[in-house]
Amino acid sequence: MERRGISGFKETRKARGSLRTQTESKLSNAEKTMKDLSPLQLRASKAKAKAQIQEIETPKKSRPSEEQIVSDEDMDDYQYTKVMRELEVVKQELGLLKLDMAAVLVEKLKAEKPIKKENENEIEEQKPLQLARIETLKDQTDNVEEDEREEKARQISSKIEQTKKKLKDILVDLEHTRELEFDTKSNSLEGMDANFQRQEDLERELEAAEKELAFVKEEGFQYLTSMDIIRNELKHVMAETSKLKKIEEKSDSTVENLNSKLLQAKAKLEVVSLTAEKAKSVKTNLSLILEHLKAEAEKAKKEKELLVKESVNMEAEIQNAEFETRYVEGRLQAAMEELEVVKSSEALAMGYLTENTMKTRAYEPQNGSSITISKFEYEYLKGCSTGAEEIANKKVAASQAWIEAIKATEKDILIKIDLAQREIREKRLEEEREAYRTKRSSSGKRMIIDGDQVQSRRQKWEKNATTLPRKPKKRNENLTPTTWKGNGNDNLTPSNKLSLAYENQA
């Protein structure tokens, strides 16, 4: 269907162009022939008539011979016949032009009816097909019209040159005849009487020729008026074609606008579908995130409860540690007092022994340089000194170790308290955020967020959760600050260890 419509449209356009070119060429040729031939023929006929009248009226001194008169008559007859032939040719050309004009008008009317019908049918049925190929056809028709115009201009210029050559030849012949007539005027006085009748005949013929020329002029004017009418019709046809072109251009613009609107509507539909899909994905992601946040909130609540319990236990342990430290300090002070009592008793014993030894030495002779003491005294003195040093060292080491253990436990407890406080703050912030989000969701203000943004925020939250300090692992849940490692007695308190040290000392 598309190819048939295009071929029909091309044929109609070609038929229009051919008819237009034929009519324009015929009109231009007819105008030029009328303009070129009618004034020249009138001038030639008038010149011939004047020459013949001058031949008759001018007196001649010398009479020509009979042969010359015969030759002059032959020349006049030849010129007359030539003029009549030219008139007949002009009449024939006018008749042919009239016939051509009538045929052109008939062909035009015949061609316009099917063209109009075809145009109407094609415009109604094949508008979209024509609109799609109008631009290419316009270019082709413009090129064809330009070529045809150039060919017409060439033909017209060649015809003009031919007519100019013919006119030049006619003028040359007229000048030659004038010269011959001027030569024969001197010898034509003898045949004046004989040619008087001929002059009258020539005048009559000239009048008839003038009438015929006037009739030809009238016919030429009628022909020109008919040509003007045809031109006006052609202008009307051109205006109709321009209107059709404008309508086609408007239809092209409307089609383009409709296509652009369709494309915009398709783009909008695609955007709407994409937004709907994104909204669905965001909805699912938000539901998953809400579930995840709810689970995390429950976990946070549980961890908060555990942290509160641990903080309570830590406070109790701190109180126990403080109580034990106070108890140990009291025991240490008691031990120091006992040591002072032992030292004082040892000092009294040493004083008593020194007095006894001095008395014994005073009673003994003072000849030797050595002093004899009993083995018991020697061992006692030796053991007391070494035992006192060992006991003192052990007590000092035990007290230092106990102090360090207490400091370490206090540091651990403080660190745990700080971590618990931080986690409690973070949990509170998360709970506040969840409450704010739930309020926003309940109030109807839905924030449409892309899935990529939600995933990025989720990753950020996970990173922040990983970077925050976690609760330290419990070394030993049953380990209390009072426990102390050393010498295989792991489950003994420092007070028990001090009592064991005193027992060992004793």
Buried (B, 14 or more C-beta within 10 A) or exposed (E): EEEEBBEBBBEBBEBBBEBBBBBBBBBBBBBBBBEBBBEBBBEBBBBBBEBBBEBBEEEBEEBBEEEBBEBBBEBBEEBBEBBEEBBEEBBEBBEEBBEBBEEBBEEBEEBBEEBEEBBEEBBEEBBEBBBBBBEEBBEBBEEBEEEBEEEBEEEBEEBEEEBEEEBEEBBEEBEEBBEBBEEBBBBBBBBBEEBEEBBEEBBEBBEEBBEBBEEBBEBBEEBBEBBEEBBEBBEEBEEEBEEEEEEBEEBBEEBEEEEEEEEEEEEEEEEEEEEEEBEEEBEEBBEEBBEEBEEBBEEBEEBBEEBEEBBEEBEEBBEEBEEBBEBBEEBBEEBEEEBEEBEEEEEEEEEEBEEEBEEEEEEEEEEEEEEEEEEEEEEBEEEBEEEBEEBEEBBEEBBEBBEEBBEEBBEBBEEBBEBBEBBBEBBEEBBEEBEEBEEEEEEEEEEEBEEEEBEEEBEEBEEEEEEEEEBEEEEEEEEEBBBBEEEEEEEBBBBEBBBBBBEEBE
